[in-house]
Amino acid sequence: MDKQSTEVHSLEQLSKVAPKGPEHWNIGGAGNGFQMVTAAKTALDDLGVEGISFTVYDQHFGMKWAGGRPHAFGGAGQTKESFARLVEEYNRRGIQFNLVFSNLFIEEQHLGDKRCNWMLEHCCRPGNGVIIASHVLARYVRENFPDYRIIHSLTHFNKDPAYYYEHSDLYDVFVLPPHLNYRAPLLKEMLEKLGPEKIEVLVNETCFRECNIRQEHYDLISKACLEDDWDLWEDLTNGYCQRAHADRFLKIDDPKNVNRIKNFTLSQDEVNGLKALGIQNFKLANRQVPNQQYGKWMDYYLFDRLGVSTTLYVYENYYKPAAFFAGRG
């Protein structure tokens, strides 16, 4: 058995220990997921589930400081003003919002961007956050918008724990590259040195583990956003990964060999193992996923995993309408 298999096995063993303590979920795709996120919060409250809290994250289109996944173009009626109102509505419902400004290449000359600064100004409330990859931008936000929590994006993919200890004063939270999710001894060390409040793990990274263009892809997305290169952005969005790996996957002529392809998506037992280890903050990457898949991730990690027999689908389509019509009778 290889080392990584042993480490995954240890997470599954940890899951046998009853996970204790609160858990916090940072859920992506806040724009498209408003109904599902707010419904999930209400449903868990109505069902008496305690110890679960939410933040959400997303970004409006056309932002130079954007990075991470290719972000969507604006549809009809979408403006930066409507996005700021969405942030305000989440906040009104008790859900804090994290802006995504995770461009890898922001330097001093980029800090004066009017559009991005407008968004920072209009979404700045205590408890809201900014997801950042550039130390230059992190220091700028810390100095000029001190009410924001600063969350370090995983897109630098640094696996050396010394990196996180070195920058612990600059960031409130570190989102760890998914490779580290399986290294229980290292996570335990980081929890002891940084504290559980400073560590967040991504549970549903869908990139496969042996991808050799992951960092290049993130770099190119940052470049396209920073330079307003929408031709490059379109190329990175429309089947970029599929084209890049076409030859590699066409060689898998026996369907049984598909089992060799593994991603970083964690099972429920693995999430429970991380929680038993001391992890409290989890990230659900729901940006740019279809609504049906969005709902499935929410059910899998937030209802089924917690042993709640009522699914989000049942709550939204049966309980809420029934309560509404009963109230009108």
Buried (B, 14 or more C-beta within 10 A) or exposed (E): EEEEEEBBEBBEEBBEEEBEEEBBBBBBBBBBBBEBBBBBBBBBEEBEBEEBBBBBBBBBBBBBBBBBBBBBEBEEEBEBEEBBEBBBEBBEEEBBBBBBBBBBBBEEEBBEBEEBBEBBEBBBEEBBBBBBBBBBBBBBBBEEBEEBBBBBBBBBBBEEBEEBEEBBEEBBBBBBBBBBBBBBEBBEEBBEEBEBEBBBBBBBBEBBBEBEBBEEBBBBBBBBBBEEBEEBBEBBBEEBBEEBBEEEEEEEEEEEEEEEEEBBBBBBBBBBBBBBBBBBBBBBBBBBBEEEEBBBBBBBBBBBBBEBEBBBBBBBEEBBEEEEEEEEE
